[in-house]
Amino acid sequence: MTEMRAAVHAGSYDARRGEIEQYFDRTAAEAWAKLTSDAPVSGIRATVRAGREEMRRLLLSWLPGDMSGRRLLDAGCGTGALAVEAAERGAEVLAVDISATLVTLARQRAEGRHGAGRVTFRVGDMLDPALGEFDHAVAMDSLIHYRANDVVSALGRLALRVRRSILFTFAPRTPLLAVMHVAGRAFPRGDRAPAIEPVSEGSLRARIAAAPALAAWRVGRTQRVARGFYTSQAMELLPR
């Protein structure tokens, strides 16, 4: 029965991953490149940009100030901003994303940045065990498109290869966020990210506590960032 459930979770994860890859590589590559730059954007996108920048700063604040000698996995690196900033603290960073378009852009933006030589960008699955072992892993807004069971399963797979901390974000289930999701469907497809899967913090904590693969881990800090049309919550997993 356990093997059957694992197969179902793997299948839904893989299917969703394919949808996300197509979105970022074909549907919204140009829009996403603009969103993550300093170029002028619409009011809606400006709130998303501000929220993402605040979330990135928060997650980086949960990492050591001096990361010399530590290896970091940026799981779902997007255009690479977090990866480069972690490398500037001395970390050796493996930044992976399923979107070849975003990885190409990340490499271009990293050129000439201090610490960029300590970042390896790669196209692939953030859960691939061949990526190796790490001191820390960060998954900023890269798990929010998956169902809660798939999120916990993904965290369990990451936990096998991470020693010190796993930082990730999820879409908190709130009435306001639900209204925003409905309203968001009215916007052109290029203005919309793939559908996200909201989950309550309580439900997620319970699932993590019940997951055998996470038995050696506990929830640490958690904090929500809400800026206009961007709402996401960071959570930290630490070894017991």
C-alpha positions as CSV (number, residue, x, y, z in Angstrom):
1,M,0.0,0.0,0.0
2,T,2.8,2.4,0.9
3,E,4.5,1.7,-2.5
4,M,1.2,2.4,-4.2
5,R,0.7,5.7,-2.5
6,A,4.3,6.7,-3.4
7,A,3.7,5.8,-7.0
8,V,0.5,8.0,-7.1
9,H,2.3,10.9,-5.5
10,A,5.2,10.6,-8.0
11,G,2.8,10.5,-10.9
12,S,0.9,13.7,-9.8
13,Y,4.2,15.4,-9.0
14,D,5.6,14.5,-12.4
15,A,2.4,15.6,-14.2
16,R,2.4,19.0,-12.4
17,R,6.1,19.5,-13.0
18,G,5.5,19.1,-16.8
19,E,2.7,21.8,-16.7
20,I,5.0,24.2,-14.8
21,E,7.9,23.6,-17.2
22,Q,5.7,24.4,-20.2
23,Y,4.3,27.5,-18.6
24,F,7.7,29.0,-17.8
25,D,9.4,27.9,-21.0
26,R,6.6,28.8,-23.4
27,T,3.7,30.8,-22.1
28,A,5.2,33.3,-19.7
29,A,9.0,33.4,-20.3
30,E,9.1,37.0,-21.4
31,A,6.7,38.2,-18.7
32,W,8.7,36.4,-16.0
33,A,11.9,37.8,-17.2
34,K,10.4,41.3,-17.0
35,L,8.9,40.6,-13.6
36,T,12.2,39.6,-12.1
37,S,14.0,42.6,-13.5
38,D,13.9,46.4,-12.8
39,A,11.7,47.1,-15.8
40,P,8.4,49.0,-15.3
41,V,5.5,46.6,-14.7
42,S,1.8,46.8,-14.1
43,G,0.4,47.5,-10.6
44,I,-0.5,43.9,-10.1
45,R,2.9,42.7,-11.1
46,A,4.6,45.3,-9.0
47,T,3.0,43.9,-5.9
48,V,4.1,40.4,-6.9
49,R,7.7,41.7,-7.5
50,A,7.7,43.4,-4.1
51,G,6.4,40.3,-2.4
52,R,9.0,38.0,-4.0
53,E,11.8,40.4,-3.1
54,E,10.6,40.5,0.5
55,M,10.3,36.7,0.6
56,R,13.8,36.3,-0.8
57,R,15.2,38.6,1.9
58,L,13.4,36.7,4.6
59,L,14.7,33.3,3.5
60,L,18.2,34.6,3.2
61,S,17.9,36.0,6.7
62,W,17.3,32.5,7.9
63,L,20.6,31.3,6.4
64,P,24.0,31.9,8.1
65,G,25.6,35.3,7.4
66,D,28.9,33.5,6.6
67,M,28.2,30.4,4.5
68,S,31.9,29.6,3.7
69,G,32.4,25.9,3.4
70,R,28.6,25.2,3.1
71,R,26.7,23.8,0.1
72,L,23.3,25.1,-0.8
73,L,20.6,23.7,-3.1
74,D,18.5,26.4,-4.6
75,A,15.6,24.2,-5.6
76,G,13.6,26.0,-8.3
77,C,16.1,28.8,-8.7
78,G,14.2,30.8,-11.3
79,T,16.3,33.7,-12.5
80,G,19.0,33.0,-9.9
81,A,18.8,36.0,-7.5
82,L,18.8,34.0,-4.3
83,A,21.5,31.7,-5.5
84,V,23.9,34.5,-6.3
85,E,23.3,36.3,-3.0
86,A,24.0,33.1,-1.1
87,A,27.2,32.6,-3.1
88,E,28.2,36.1,-2.1
89,R,28.2,34.9,1.5
90,G,30.6,32.2,0.5
91,A,28.3,29.3,-0.2
92,E,28.8,26.7,-2.9
93,V,25.5,26.8,-4.7
94,L,23.8,24.3,-7.0
95,A,20.9,26.2,-8.6
96,V,18.5,24.0,-10.4
97,D,15.2,24.7,-12.3
98,I,13.0,22.7,-14.7
99,S,12.8,25.7,-17.0
100,A,15.7,25.9,-19.5
101,T,14.6,29.4,-20.3
102,L,14.9,30.6,-16.8
103,V,18.2,28.9,-16.2
104,T,19.7,30.5,-19.3
105,L,18.5,33.9,-18.0
106,A,19.9,33.1,-14.6
107,R,23.3,32.4,-16.0
108,Q,23.3,35.7,-18.0
109,R,22.3,37.7,-15.0
110,A,24.9,36.1,-12.8
111,E,27.8,37.1,-15.1
112,G,30.2,39.5,-13.4
113,R,28.5,39.3,-10.0
114,H,30.7,38.7,-7.0
115,G,30.4,35.1,-6.0
116,A,28.9,34.0,-9.3
117,G,31.8,31.6,-9.8
118,R,30.5,29.6,-6.8
119,V,27.1,29.0,-8.5
120,T,26.5,26.1,-10.7
121,F,23.2,26.5,-12.7
122,R,21.6,23.3,-14.0
123,V,18.3,22.4,-15.8
124,G,16.6,19.5,-14.1
125,D,14.4,18.2,-11.3
126,M,15.1,19.7,-7.9
127,L,14.4,16.2,-6.3
128,D,17.0,14.4,-8.4
129,P,19.3,12.5,-5.9
130,A,22.1,12.8,-8.4
131,L,22.4,16.4,-7.4
132,G,24.2,15.3,-4.3
133,E,24.1,16.3,-0.6
134,F,23.8,19.8,0.9
135,D,24.0,21.7,4.2
136,H,20.9,23.8,3.3
137,A,18.1,23.7,0.7
138,V,15.8,26.5,-0.3
139,A,12.7,26.1,-2.3
140,M,11.2,29.5,-2.7
141,D,7.8,29.4,-4.4
142,S,8.7,26.2,-6.2
143,L,6.4,23.9,-4.3
144,I,3.4,26.1,-4.2
145,H,1.9,24.5,-7.4
146,Y,1.8,21.0,-5.9
147,R,-0.8,19.3,-3.7
148,A,0.0,19.1,0.0
149,N,0.8,15.4,-0.2
150,D,3.3,16.0,-3.0
151,V,4.8,18.9,-1.0
152,V,5.4,16.7,2.0
153,S,6.7,13.9,-0.1
154,A,9.1,16.3,-1.8
155,L,10.4,17.6,1.5
156,G,11.0,14.0,2.6
157,R,13.1,13.4,-0.5
158,L,15.1,16.5,0.1
159,A,15.6,15.6,3.8
160,L,17.6,12.5,2.7
161,R,20.2,14.8,1.2
162,V,20.2,17.9,3.5
163,R,22.0,18.2,6.8
164,R,21.2,21.6,8.5
165,S,18.0,23.2,7.2
166,I,15.3,23.1,4.6
167,L,13.6,26.4,3.8
168,F,10.5,26.4,1.7
169,T,7.3,28.4,1.0
170,F,3.7,27.4,0.7
171,A,0.5,29.1,-0.3
172,P,-1.5,29.6,2.9
173,R,-5.2,28.9,2.8
174,T,-6.9,32.2,3.6
175,P,-10.3,33.7,2.5
176,L,-8.6,36.7,1.0
177,L,-6.2,34.5,-1.0
178,A,-9.1,32.4,-2.3
179,V,-10.8,35.6,-3.6
180,M,-7.6,36.7,-5.3
181,H,-7.2,33.3,-7.0
182,V,-10.7,33.6,-8.5
183,A,-10.1,37.2,-9.6
184,G,-6.8,36.2,-11.1
185,R,-8.5,33.9,-13.6
186,A,-9.9,37.0,-15.3
187,F,-6.5,38.3,-16.3
188,P,-4.7,37.3,-19.5
189,R,-2.8,34.1,-19.3
190,G,0.5,35.8,-19.6
191,D,-0.4,37.7,-16.4
192,R,-1.1,34.5,-14.4
193,A,1.2,32.0,-12.8
194,P,0.2,28.3,-12.9
195,A,-2.6,27.4,-10.4
196,I,-1.3,27.2,-6.9
197,E,-2.5,24.7,-4.2
198,P,-3.3,26.5,-1.0
199,V,-2.9,24.6,2.3
200,S,-3.6,25.7,5.9
201,E,-0.5,25.9,8.2
202,G,-2.1,23.6,10.6
203,S,-2.8,20.9,8.0
204,L,0.7,21.2,6.7
205,R,2.3,20.9,10.1
206,A,0.2,17.8,10.8
207,R,1.2,16.2,7.5
208,I,4.9,16.9,8.2
209,A,4.6,15.5,11.7
210,A,3.0,12.3,10.4
211,A,5.5,11.8,7.5
212,P,7.9,8.9,8.3
213,A,10.5,10.5,6.0
214,L,10.5,13.6,8.1
215,A,10.6,11.9,11.5
216,A,14.0,13.3,12.2
217,W,13.0,16.9,11.4
218,R,10.9,19.6,13.1
219,V,9.3,22.8,12.1
220,G,11.3,25.9,13.1
221,R,10.4,29.4,12.1
222,T,7.5,30.3,9.9
223,Q,6.4,33.7,8.6
224,R,4.0,35.0,6.0
225,V,4.6,37.7,3.3
226,A,1.6,39.4,1.9
227,R,2.0,42.2,-0.6
228,G,-1.0,42.9,-2.8
229,F,-1.4,39.9,-5.2
230,Y,1.5,38.1,-3.6
231,T,0.8,35.9,-0.5
232,S,3.2,33.2,0.5
233,Q,4.4,31.7,3.7
234,A,7.9,30.6,4.6
235,M,8.6,27.6,6.8
236,E,11.8,26.2,8.2
237,L,12.6,22.5,8.8
238,L,15.4,21.7,11.2
239,P,16.9,18.4,12.4
240,R,15.6,17.3,15.8
